């Protein structure tokens, strides 16, 4: 109860806070909240900045210094004499300078317009930034920008040029860091080397003050800039495109120039306000005629020499790549990443590239290429006929000039160094004759058999042919090369030298396009390569001949100097002796013959007539063409220069059939221009003969020393030899042999073959006997779809072949039938007939009667394969013909011709006549006691045989000879002159002979027909005709060359042109 009566305790009264304390508390919280806000904002800002800079590296002092010092520098190329070709391919012109090379007015002008406080601020200018913000917010007319020179440089070197807040923050921080590691001089120097200054008078983008001085005012040294020009340049980096006085073509840009001048005035005003210049200097600068001081328009080097600049860049890049990677293969690296890196280094590293190209020579050659009168018609697609050429100094391998194509706008491919085309016959000296000569396998007088070579081709065979569609048989190496015969070259390539050794030899002469497939290709030496060759490489290979057997790799880059003046590359000649001086001289001698006597002396493209120096300056060379003349070549050289020329179309399907000599014409045109303008290039007039060259006479059958039998044959060859390889053996290829001819081949006669059907003469033991060749040909032709008749492949000199096999004809057991279609010409000098159908007939006999048919005497014989006619002296004799087979059986007499009736068949086989009965030489019958002035009795000759119905072309019928009338009494004859040579000679061949016709010569009373087995002769008279036609009777296969003369009582005319005919 007591507790309940207690009174509760009373709390003391609370005193009220004072106003001062309330105010203090309020400000305390304001401070706390403000500090928290600052911390929050700072944290947020730090987080924001951190997010911006998270991928930005913290650059060290070394990396900043290195980046600032790095400058892409423009490179240049130079001709042989150090005169400039031009700037290496780039759209930029960069030419760095050091601080002491920069004029002070340029620096002062730049600072006045871009960064007035440059020397005071630590990389950023707070006042300048605030001023820029104010100008931006108030949209003031003058916008000075807030970035310092350091910020602008940081942006150019390290950052993108995009205007973003992120970039601005990075720029500020980088600027502060750059100012820690770089001096003000280093910063302003880097700025004036890296900043853009618009385009110059050549259309290049200019970077740096030196490039700007050159590109805008044409001044090589910035120290030549005056105040007006310095202020003009200082104002450009703010808006280089807007202020550019030139466009990308180098044309004057009026609008840009006016804007730049307005900007220049602002620069000058700032300099005046800042006390950098006086009022008089200011006024003088304003009065200066800037427009007149601008550089004139300059074409880019790529516009003036596009082909050459491209080639220089390509070759110099290979050099740089090899310097960077000595163990790499520069030739095969084009297009690779290492090549691209080397190319970028070349274009931005300030290299000076010196070439071997002679400026005068190059311009002369380009003038030839750019003259449309030097070329034929365009191809069906309208693309022009093209040209590639390379001129090389054979002593060093230096390329003095080239033709890369006719127009860079039409075709950018360098046709001298990049294009690969089949070389045709120009490869023969390189891959066949040179290695064969050097190994002693052949000499110029050595003998090669121009007879078919049978090459495997899958499951079938390929039998190459010569361009002239002939196989000439045994020929000298010199003759084979003169006439550019394919077969001798193929035999050297495949059988003598060997394909592998031939290609290895060619590789030593700089031919890099040979592939593994070429080692399997048996026709590569005549142009059947898998890739072909380039003009420059093939020219370089020929230059080795000109240089006496020493090969120098052809080159165009002589020296490369870096931006510091250090020579980083100097071409070092490294000649390699591939073959002897003697071999080179022999090859040159043979190639001189090509010019004087061979394909280089063709009626069209005749080098001796076209080259003005011929006869004064020695010339050697080789022609070449591909199938259907898709490509035509000429590789020619004088003692001081080697010039290779190719001509054709972009696609080889478009052929040069109507312009086969174009390469020779262009070669002569170029050389004539050089001879006229640069006679100093032709100091040496003769090819020097080395020791060890001797002259010898050898057998034209074997190339060995001649024997008495060789001398008797008359087939001797005198030529030069490498003394080391003069033959020591005597000719063992000639033998006296009895033989019989069948299908153009010599055979050993069968035992029963009559002696008058057997021939005897000096024959040749060939390396490949003709009869063995025929066996091989028959086997190959049986598997070929595109083979020709066997007769096409028989060499023209098959008649000199020593018989190895017995006559293959078999006796059919019966006597031959009597010859038919026997007839005599009007003059009574020729008897012709049709060949018998029996296969065992070996020849024909002629019997003559001088007593009206009372008795007949053996008068001569012809053999199958010879002319099926007898030449006789005019008389009143009566004649008939019989056929004889391999067993000696003789046919019944043919019908008679001449003065009597048909005779009866002789009872017995006639004896072979001796000199008492009559003499005969190759079917020409001459009686021992000719009848003086006989009266010929007219006879009616039998109708001559008609040609076979499938013969091509169709033979005209032989006119029946008219009976001769008794000549009238002699009357005085007025003197006449000999007739002119027959013209318009034509010949058509069939299986039974050839029909000749010509335009009659005025005043001619008769015509004499001449025959030869070769175009060179000797020619033998085979008959006469009183009309302007003649039928040559022969049994296929046959081939012959004909010509005709006209005669009258005053004498014989000159001979007509020569024509060739061969049985189909």
ZAKEPA-143343 format. One line per 8 residues: number of its first residue (from 1); for each residue x, y, z of C-alpha. Coordinates in steps of 0.5 Angstrom, whole numbers, m for minus. Last residue first. Layout:
<recs>
NUM) X/Y/Z | ...
</recs>
This chain:
<recs>
1064) 98/m74/m305 | 104/m74/m310 | 108/m69/m309 | 110/m62/m313 | 114/m56/m312 | 115/m50/m316 | 121/m46/m318 | 120/m40/m322
1056) 122/m40/m329 | 129/m41/m332 | 132/m36/m337 | 131/m37/m344 | 134/m42/m349 | 137/m40/m356 | 136/m36/m362 | 133/m42/m366
1048) 127/m42/m360 | 127/m44/m353 | 123/m43/m347 | 125/m45/m340 | 121/m49/m334 | 122/m51/m327 | 120/m57/m323 | 121/m59/m316
1040) 120/m66/m314 | 116/m71/m310 | 114/m78/m311 | 110/m84/m308 | 107/m85/m313 | 109/m87/m320 | 111/m82/m324 | 109/m79/m331
1032) 111/m72/m332 | 105/m69/m336 | 107/m62/m340 | 104/m56/m342 | 105/m49/m346 | 106/m53/m352 | 112/m55/m356 | 114/m60/m350
1024) 121/m62/m348 | 123/m67/m343 | 127/m69/m336 | 132/m64/m336 | 136/m64/m329 | 136/m59/m324 | 142/m60/m318 | 138/m57/m314
1016) 137/m52/m309 | 129/m54/m308 | 131/m61/m308 | 129/m68/m312 | 130/m64/m318 | 127/m63/m325 | 127/m59/m331 | 122/m58/m337
1008) 125/m55/m343 | 120/m51/m348 | 119/m51/m355 | 118/m46/m361 | 118/m40/m356 | 117/m33/m360 | 112/m30/m354 | 113/m34/m348
1000) 107/m39/m347 | 104/m38/m340 | 105/m44/m336 | 102/m51/m335 | 105/m57/m331 | 101/m64/m330 | 104/m69/m325 | 104/m76/m324
992) 100/m82/m323 | 98/m81/m316 | 96/m74/m317 | 100/m67/m317 | 98/m61/m320 | 103/m56/m322 | 103/m48/m324 | 108/m44/m328
984) 105/m37/m329 | 111/m34/m333 | 116/m38/m338 | 123/m34/m339 | 123/m29/m345 | 124/m32/m352 | 131/m32/m355 | 132/m26/m360
976) 130/m28/m368 | 134/m28/m374 | 130/m28/m380 | 130/m35/m383 | 131/m37/m390 | 127/m43/m393 | 128/m50/m392 | 124/m54/m396
968) 117/m56/m392 | 117/m61/m386 | 113/m67/m387 | 108/m67/m382 | 108/m70/m375 | 102/m73/m373 | 98/m70/m367 | 100/m71/m360
960) 94/m73/m356 | 93/m68/m351 | 94/m70/m344 | 87/m70/m340 | 87/m65/m334 | 89/m68/m327 | 84/m67/m322 | 87/m64/m316
952) 86/m69/m312 | 86/m76/m315 | 80/m80/m313 | 78/m81/m320 | 85/m83/m322 | 88/m80/m328 | 87/m82/m335 | 92/m86/m339
944) 94/m83/m345 | 90/m85/m352 | 94/m89/m356 | 99/m85/m361 | 97/m85/m369 | 103/m85/m373 | 106/m80/m377 | 113/m83/m381
936) 119/m79/m379 | 123/m77/m385 | 130/m78/m383 | 135/m73/m383 | 141/m77/m381 | 140/m84/m378 | 144/m84/m371 | 149/m90/m371
928) 150/m91/m364 | 143/m90/m362 | 142/m85/m356 | 136/m87/m351 | 135/m83/m345 | 132/m87/m339 | 137/m86/m334 | 143/m86/m339
920) 143/m90/m345 | 148/m93/m350 | 146/m97/m356 | 148/m104/m359 | 155/m104/m359 | 156/m101/m352 | 153/m107/m348 | 146/m109/m348
912) 143/m113/m343 | 141/m119/m347 | 134/m120/m349 | 129/m126/m346 | 128/m130/m352 | 122/m131/m357 | 121/m123/m357 | 114/m121/m357
904) 111/m119/m364 | 112/m112/m366 | 106/m107/m367 | 107/m103/m374 | 112/m98/m376 | 115/m91/m375 | 114/m89/m368 | 110/m92/m363
896) 109/m99/m362 | 103/m103/m358 | 106/m106/m351 | 111/m112/m352 | 109/m118/m348 | 111/m118/m341 | 118/m120/m338 | 120/m125/m332
888) 126/m123/m329 | 124/m126/m322 | 123/m119/m319 | 118/m117/m325 | 119/m114/m332 | 115/m110/m336 | 116/m109/m344 | 116/m102/m348
880) 115/m101/m356 | 119/m97/m361 | 119/m96/m368 | 125/m92/m371 | 124/m86/m376 | 128/m81/m371 | 128/m76/m366 | 133/m78/m360
872) 130/m81/m354 | 128/m80/m347 | 124/m86/m344 | 118/m85/m339 | 116/m87/m333 | 121/m83/m329 | 124/m87/m323 | 120/m90/m318
864) 119/m97/m322 | 126/m98/m326 | 127/m95/m333 | 131/m99/m338 | 134/m98/m345 | 135/m99/m352 | 134/m107/m353 | 134/m108/m360
856) 128/m110/m365 | 128/m113/m371 | 124/m112/m378 | 120/m107/m375 | 122/m101/m380 | 129/m102/m380 | 131/m98/m374 | 127/m102/m369
848) 127/m100/m362 | 126/m104/m355 | 125/m100/m349 | 125/m104/m342 | 121/m103/m336 | 122/m104/m328 | 121/m108/m322 | 114/m110/m323
840) 112/m115/m317 | 106/m110/m315 | 102/m112/m322 | 98/m106/m324 | 103/m103/m329 | 105/m96/m329 | 102/m92/m335 | 107/m90/m341
832) 111/m85/m344 | 116/m84/m350 | 120/m78/m351 | 124/m75/m356 | 119/m76/m362 | 118/m68/m363 | 110/m69/m362 | 111/m74/m356
824) 110/m81/m356 | 105/m86/m353 | 104/m92/m349 | 98/m92/m346 | 99/m99/m344 | 105/m104/m341 | 104/m111/m343 | 102/m115/m337
816) 107/m118/m332 | 109/m125/m333 | 106/m130/m328 | 108/m133/m321 | 106/m127/m317 | 113/m126/m315 | 114/m122/m308 | 116/m115/m307
808) 120/m114/m300 | 126/m112/m304 | 132/m115/m299 | 133/m111/m293 | 139/m106/m291 | 140/m102/m297 | 144/m96/m296 | 140/m89/m296
800) 142/m84/m302 | 135/m85/m305 | 131/m83/m298 | 134/m76/m299 | 127/m73/m299 | 125/m76/m293 | 119/m81/m293 | 114/m78/m288
792) 109/m76/m293 | 109/m83/m297 | 106/m86/m291 | 100/m83/m292 | 98/m78/m286 | 96/m79/m279 | 91/m76/m275 | 88/m82/m272
784) 94/m86/m270 | 95/m93/m268 | 96/m96/m275 | 101/m90/m276 | 105/m92/m271 | 107/m99/m273 | 107/m97/m280 | 112/m91/m278
776) 116/m96/m274 | 117/m101/m280 | 118/m95/m285 | 124/m92/m280 | 127/m99/m281 | 127/m99/m288 | 130/m92/m288 | 136/m94/m284
768) 136/m90/m277 | 144/m88/m276 | 144/m88/m284 | 149/m92/m288 | 150/m88/m294 | 150/m90/m301 | 155/m90/m307 | 152/m92/m313
760) 149/m98/m317 | 143/m99/m319 | 139/m106/m321 | 134/m107/m326 | 139/m108/m332 | 142/m113/m327 | 135/m117/m328 | 132/m119/m321
752) 133/m127/m320 | 137/m126/m313 | 133/m121/m310 | 136/m114/m310 | 138/m110/m303 | 133/m105/m302 | 133/m97/m303 | 127/m94/m301
744) 122/m89/m305 | 116/m94/m305 | 121/m99/m308 | 128/m98/m311 | 133/m103/m312 | 140/m103/m310 | 147/m105/m311 | 152/m102/m306
736) 158/m98/m306 | 159/m95/m299 | 159/m89/m295 | 158/m88/m288 | 164/m90/m285 | 167/m82/m286 | 174/m82/m282 | 174/m81/m275
728) 178/m75/m271 | 172/m70/m271 | 174/m63/m269 | 171/m63/m262 | 176/m59/m258 | 178/m55/m264 | 171/m52/m263 | 169/m52/m270
720) 168/m48/m276 | 165/m50/m283 | 167/m53/m290 | 162/m59/m292 | 163/m64/m297 | 158/m68/m301 | 162/m69/m308 | 161/m76/m308
712) 168/m77/m310 | 171/m73/m304 | 167/m78/m300 | 169/m84/m303 | 176/m82/m302 | 175/m81/m295 | 172/m75/m291 | 173/m73/m284
704) 166/m74/m280 | 160/m70/m281 | 156/m76/m283 | 153/m75/m290 | 156/m68/m292 | 163/m71/m290 | 168/m66/m287 | 172/m60/m288
696) 175/m56/m283 | 176/m49/m280 | 178/m48/m273 | 176/m44/m267 | 180/m45/m260 | 182/m38/m259 | 176/m33/m258 | 173/m30/m264
688) 170/m23/m262 | 163/m21/m265 | 164/m15/m270 | 162/m8/m270 | 163/m6/m263 | 161/1/m261 | 154/0/m262 | 150/4/m256
680) 154/10/m257 | 150/11/m264 | 144/13/m259 | 139/17/m263 | 140/14/m270 | 142/7/m268 | 137/7/m263 | 131/9/m268
672) 134/3/m272 | 134/m2/m267 | 127/0/m265 | 124/m1/m272 | 129/m7/m273 | 126/m11/m267 | 119/m8/m269 | 119/m11/m276
664) 122/m18/m274 | 116/m18/m269 | 111/m17/m274 | 114/m22/m279 | 108/m26/m279 | 103/m21/m280 | 97/m24/m284 | 97/m31/m280
656) 98/m27/m273 | 93/m31/m270 | 87/m29/m265 | 87/m35/m261 | 93/m33/m257 | 89/m28/m253 | 92/m21/m251 | 94/m21/m259
648) 101/m22/m262 | 108/m19/m262 | 114/m21/m258 | 121/m18/m258 | 128/m19/m255 | 134/m14/m256 | 141/m16/m254 | 146/m10/m254
640) 153/m10/m255 | 156/m15/m260 | 149/m14/m264 | 143/m19/m262 | 136/m21/m264 | 131/m25/m261 | 125/m25/m265 | 118/m28/m263
632) 111/m29/m266 | 105/m31/m262 | 98/m34/m265 | 102/m36/m271 | 98/m42/m273 | 101/m46/m268 | 107/m42/m265 | 112/m37/m268
624) 120/m36/m267 | 125/m33/m270 | 133/m33/m268 | 138/m28/m268 | 145/m25/m270 | 147/m19/m272 | 154/m16/m274 | 154/m8/m275
616) 156/m5/m281 | 153/m10/m286 | 146/m9/m283 | 146/m2/m279 | 140/0/m282 | 136/m6/m280 | 130/m7/m285 | 134/m10/m291
608) 138/m15/m287 | 133/m16/m282 | 128/m19/m288 | 121/m18/m285 | 117/m21/m291 | 122/m24/m296 | 125/m29/m291 | 132/m27/m289
600) 131/m28/m281 | 128/m35/m283 | 135/m37/m286 | 141/m34/m290 | 143/m28/m287 | 140/m27/m281 | 139/m35/m279 | 147/m35/m282
592) 148/m30/m276 | 145/m35/m271 | 150/m40/m273 | 156/m36/m272 | 153/m34/m265 | 152/m41/m264 | 159/m43/m266 | 162/m37/m262
584) 158/m38/m255 | 160/m46/m256 | 167/m43/m256 | 167/m38/m251 | 165/m44/m246 | 158/m46/m243 | 154/m44/m237 | 160/m39/m234
576) 156/m35/m228 | 156/m28/m228 | 155/m25/m221 | 154/m18/m221 | 152/m15/m214 | 146/m10/m214 | 147/m5/m208 | 141/m6/m203
568) 141/m2/m196 | 145/4/m198 | 144/9/m192 | 141/16/m194 | 137/16/m188 | 131/15/m192 | 133/9/m194 | 137/8/m201
560) 136/2/m206 | 141/1/m211 | 141/m3/m218 | 134/m5/m219 | 132/m7/m226 | 135/m14/m227 | 137/m20/m232 | 141/m25/m229
552) 148/m25/m232 | 150/m31/m236 | 157/m32/m238 | 157/m36/m245 | 161/m31/m249 | 157/m25/m247 | 152/m25/m253 | 151/m32/m252
544) 149/m30/m245 | 144/m25/m248 | 140/m30/m251 | 138/m33/m244 | 137/m26/m242 | 132/m25/m248 | 128/m31/m246 | 128/m28/m239
536) 125/m22/m241 | 120/m24/m246 | 117/m29/m241 | 117/m36/m242 | 111/m42/m243 | 107/m45/m238 | 107/m52/m240 | 112/m52/m245
528) 110/m54/m252 | 115/m49/m256 | 119/m53/m260 | 124/m55/m255 | 118/m57/m251 | 116/m62/m255 | 118/m69/m251 | 114/m66/m245
520) 115/m71/m239 | 120/m66/m236 | 116/m60/m238 | 111/m63/m233 | 116/m62/m227 | 115/m54/m229 | 120/m49/m233 | 118/m42/m232
512) 125/m40/m229 | 129/m39/m235 | 135/m36/m232 | 140/m39/m237 | 142/m44/m231 | 135/m46/m232 | 136/m48/m239 | 141/m53/m238
504) 137/m56/m233 | 132/m56/m238 | 136/m60/m243 | 139/m64/m238 | 132/m67/m237 | 130/m67/m244 | 136/m71/m246 | 142/m68/m250
496) 142/m73/m256 | 136/m77/m256 | 130/m72/m254 | 133/m65/m255 | 138/m66/m260 | 132/m70/m264 | 127/m65/m263 | 132/m60/m266
488) 133/m64/m272 | 125/m65/m273 | 123/m58/m272 | 127/m55/m278 | 128/m47/m277 | 131/m46/m284 | 137/m43/m281 | 137/m48/m275
480) 137/m54/m280 | 142/m51/m284 | 147/m50/m279 | 146/m57/m276 | 148/m60/m283 | 142/m64/m286 | 141/m71/m288 | 134/m72/m289
472) 130/m66/m292 | 123/m68/m289 | 118/m63/m292 | 111/m60/m289 | 115/m53/m289 | 113/m52/m282 | 117/m59/m280 | 113/m65/m278
464) 112/m68/m271 | 110/m75/m271 | 105/m77/m265 | 104/m83/m262 | 98/m87/m259 | 96/m90/m252 | 99/m84/m249 | 103/m80/m254
456) 109/m83/m255 | 114/m80/m260 | 116/m82/m267 | 121/m78/m270 | 121/m77/m278 | 127/m76/m282 | 131/m69/m282 | 137/m73/m280
448) 142/m69/m276 | 150/m68/m279 | 155/m64/m276 | 157/m58/m280 | 155/m53/m274 | 158/m58/m269 | 154/m63/m265 | 155/m68/m259
440) 161/m64/m257 | 158/m63/m250 | 158/m55/m251 | 155/m56/m258 | 149/m60/m256 | 147/m56/m250 | 147/m50/m254 | 143/m53/m260
432) 137/m56/m256 | 135/m52/m250 | 137/m45/m251 | 138/m45/m259 | 131/m49/m260 | 127/m44/m255 | 126/m39/m260 | 123/m44/m265
424) 116/m43/m261 | 117/m39/m255 | 110/m41/m252 | 107/m35/m248 | 108/m32/m240 | 106/m25/m239 | 109/m22/m233 | 116/m19/m235
416) 115/m16/m242 | 108/m16/m243 | 107/m12/m236 | 100/m13/m235 | 96/m7/m234 | 92/m7/m241 | 88/m2/m245 | 90/4/m240
408) 97/2/m239 | 97/2/m247 | 102/m1/m252 | 105/m6/m247 | 111/m7/m243 | 116/m5/m248 | 123/m5/m244 | 129/m1/m243
400) 136/m2/m241 | 135/m8/m237 | 142/m10/m234 | 145/m17/m235 | 152/m14/m234 | 156/m16/m241 | 149/m17/m244 | 146/m10/m243
392) 139/m12/m244 | 133/m9/m248 | 126/m12/m247 | 120/m12/m251 | 113/m14/m251 | 108/m12/m256 | 100/m12/m257 | 96/m12/m263
384) 90/m8/m261 | 83/m10/m258 | 77/m9/m262 | 74/m16/m260 | 76/m19/m267 | 83/m17/m266 | 86/m10/m268 | 89/m9/m275
376) 97/m9/m275 | 102/m5/m272 | 108/0/m273 | 103/6/m275 | 99/6/m269 | 105/9/m265 | 105/8/m258 | 110/2/m258
368) 115/6/m262 | 115/12/m258 | 115/7/m251 | 122/4/m254 | 125/11/m255 | 123/14/m249 | 126/8/m245 | 132/9/m249
360) 133/16/m247 | 131/15/m240 | 136/9/m239 | 133/4/m234 | 138/1/m229 | 134/3/m223 | 135/7/m217 | 130/6/m211
352) 130/12/m206 | 126/9/m200 | 122/14/m196 | 119/8/m191 | 112/9/m193 | 112/5/m200 | 117/1/m199 | 115/m2/m192
344) 108/m3/m195 | 111/m7/m200 | 115/m11/m195 | 109/m12/m191 | 105/m14/m198 | 110/m19/m200 | 111/m22/m193 | 103/m23/m193
336) 103/m27/m200 | 101/m24/m206 | 108/m24/m209 | 112/m29/m205 | 115/m34/m211 | 120/m29/m213 | 122/m27/m206 | 124/m34/m204
328) 126/m34/m197 | 132/m35/m193 | 134/m27/m193 | 128/m25/m190 | 127/m18/m189 | 133/m17/m194 | 129/m21/m199 | 122/m18/m198
320) 126/m11/m199 | 129/m14/m206 | 122/m17/m208 | 119/m10/m206 | 124/m7/m211 | 122/m11/m216 | 114/m10/m216 | 115/m2/m215
312) 120/m2/m221 | 115/m6/m225 | 109/m1/m223 | 113/5/m224 | 115/3/m231 | 108/1/m233 | 105/8/m231 | 111/12/m233
304) 107/19/m234 | 101/18/m230 | 104/14/m225 | 109/19/m224 | 104/24/m223 | 103/30/m227 | 105/36/m224 | 100/42/m225
296) 104/49/m224 | 106/51/m217 | 103/56/m213 | 107/63/m213 | 102/67/m218 | 96/65/m213 | 100/68/m207 | 101/75/m210
288) 104/78/m204 | 100/84/m201 | 97/81/m195 | 104/79/m193 | 107/86/m194 | 101/89/m190 | 103/84/m184 | 110/85/m185
280) 109/93/m185 | 105/92/m179 | 110/88/m175 | 110/81/m174 | 110/76/m168 | 106/81/m163 | 101/77/m162 | 96/82/m165
272) 100/82/m171 | 100/74/m171 | 93/73/m170 | 92/78/m176 | 96/74/m180 | 93/68/m179 | 86/71/m180 | 89/73/m187
264) 91/66/m188 | 84/63/m187 | 81/68/m192 | 87/66/m197 | 85/58/m195 | 78/60/m197 | 79/63/m204 | 84/57/m205
256) 79/52/m204 | 74/56/m208 | 79/56/m214 | 81/49/m214 | 87/49/m219 | 88/42/m222 | 92/37/m219 | 88/31/m221
248) 86/30/m214 | 84/37/m213 | 88/43/m212 | 88/50/m207 | 86/45/m201 | 82/50/m196 | 76/45/m195 | 80/39/m196
240) 85/41/m191 | 80/44/m185 | 84/46/m179 | 91/43/m182 | 91/49/m187 | 92/55/m183 | 99/54/m182 | 100/53/m190
232) 98/60/m192 | 101/64/m186 | 108/61/m188 | 106/63/m195 | 105/70/m193 | 111/70/m189 | 116/67/m194 | 118/60/m195
224) 125/58/m198 | 126/55/m191 | 121/50/m193 | 126/47/m198 | 124/44/m205 | 119/49/m206 | 114/48/m212 | 109/52/m208
216) 103/47/m206 | 106/40/m207 | 113/42/m205 | 112/47/m199 | 106/42/m197 | 111/36/m197 | 116/40/m193 | 110/42/m188
208) 108/35/m187 | 103/31/m190 | 100/32/m197 | 95/28/m201 | 97/28/m208 | 94/31/m214 | 100/33/m217 | 99/40/m215
200) 98/39/m208 | 92/36/m204 | 91/38/m197 | 96/40/m191 | 95/34/m187 | 99/34/m180 | 104/29/m179 | 111/33/m180
192) 109/39/m177 | 106/36/m171 | 112/32/m170 | 116/38/m170 | 111/42/m166 | 111/36/m161 | 119/35/m161 | 120/42/m160
184) 115/43/m154 | 119/37/m151 | 116/30/m150 | 115/25/m144 | 111/29/m139 | 107/33/m145 | 106/26/m148 | 102/24/m141
176) 98/30/m141 | 96/30/m148 | 94/23/m147 | 89/24/m142 | 86/30/m146 | 86/26/m152 | 83/20/m148 | 77/24/m145
168) 76/27/m152 | 75/20/m156 | 70/18/m151 | 66/25/m152 | 66/23/m159 | 69/27/m166 | 72/21/m170 | 79/22/m172
160) 81/16/m169 | 86/16/m164 | 94/15/m163 | 98/19/m168 | 93/24/m170 | 89/25/m164 | 95/25/m160 | 98/31/m165
152) 91/35/m164 | 92/34/m157 | 99/37/m157 | 97/42/m161 | 92/44/m156 | 84/43/m157 | 79/48/m156 | 77/50/m162
144) 78/57/m165 | 70/58/m168 | 70/65/m170 | 63/67/m172 | 60/65/m165 | 55/60/m164 | 54/62/m157 | 54/55/m154
136) 60/54/m159 | 64/60/m158 | 63/59/m150 | 65/52/m151 | 71/54/m155 | 73/60/m150 | 73/55/m144 | 77/50/m148
128) 82/56/m149 | 82/58/m142 | 83/51/m140 | 89/49/m145 | 91/42/m145 | 98/39/m145 | 101/42/m140 | 100/49/m142
120) 105/55/m142 | 109/54/m149 | 103/52/m153 | 99/58/m150 | 97/61/m157 | 95/54/m160 | 92/54/m167 | 92/61/m170
112) 98/64/m167 | 102/57/m165 | 102/56/m173 | 104/63/m175 | 110/62/m170 | 112/56/m172 | 111/57/m180 | 115/64/m179
104) 121/60/m175 | 122/56/m181 | 123/49/m180 | 129/45/m182 | 132/46/m175 | 126/42/m172 | 127/36/m177 | 124/35/m183
96) 119/29/m186 | 117/29/m193 | 110/25/m194 | 106/25/m200 | 100/21/m200 | 96/18/m206 | 101/12/m206 | 105/9/m212
88) 113/11/m212 | 114/18/m213 | 117/20/m220 | 122/17/m225 | 127/22/m223 | 134/23/m226 | 139/19/m223 | 143/17/m229
80) 140/10/m229 | 133/13/m228 | 130/14/m221 | 125/12/m216 | 122/16/m210 | 119/14/m204 | 115/18/m199 | 116/18/m192
72) 111/15/m187 | 113/18/m180 | 115/14/m174 | 118/19/m169 | 111/20/m165 | 110/13/m165 | 117/12/m162 | 117/17/m157
64) 110/15/m154 | 112/7/m154 | 119/9/m150 | 115/14/m145 | 110/8/m144 | 103/8/m146 | 98/5/m141 | 93/1/m146
56) 86/3/m148 | 81/m2/m147 | 79/0/m140 | 80/7/m142 | 73/9/m143 | 70/4/m137 | 75/7/m133 | 73/14/m135
48) 66/13/m133 | 68/9/m126 | 72/15/m125 | 66/20/m126 | 61/16/m122 | 66/15/m117 | 67/23/m117 | 60/24/m117
40) 59/20/m111 | 65/23/m108 | 62/29/m109 | 55/28/m107 | 58/25/m101 | 62/31/m100 | 56/35/m101 | 51/31/m97
32) 56/32/m91 | 57/39/m92 | 50/40/m93 | 49/36/m86 | 54/41/m83 | 51/47/m85 | 44/45/m82 | 47/43/m76
24) 51/50/m75 | 44/53/m77 | 41/49/m71 | 46/51/m66 | 46/58/m68 | 38/58/m67 | 39/56/m60 | 36/49/m58
16) 30/49/m53 | 32/46/m46 | 29/40/m43 | 25/40/m36 | 27/35/m31 | 23/29/m31 | 18/28/m25 | 18/22/m21
8) 12/19/m19 | 9/20/m12 | 9/14/m7 | 2/12/m4 | 2/6/m8 | 8/4/m6 | 6/4/1 | 0/0/0
</recs>
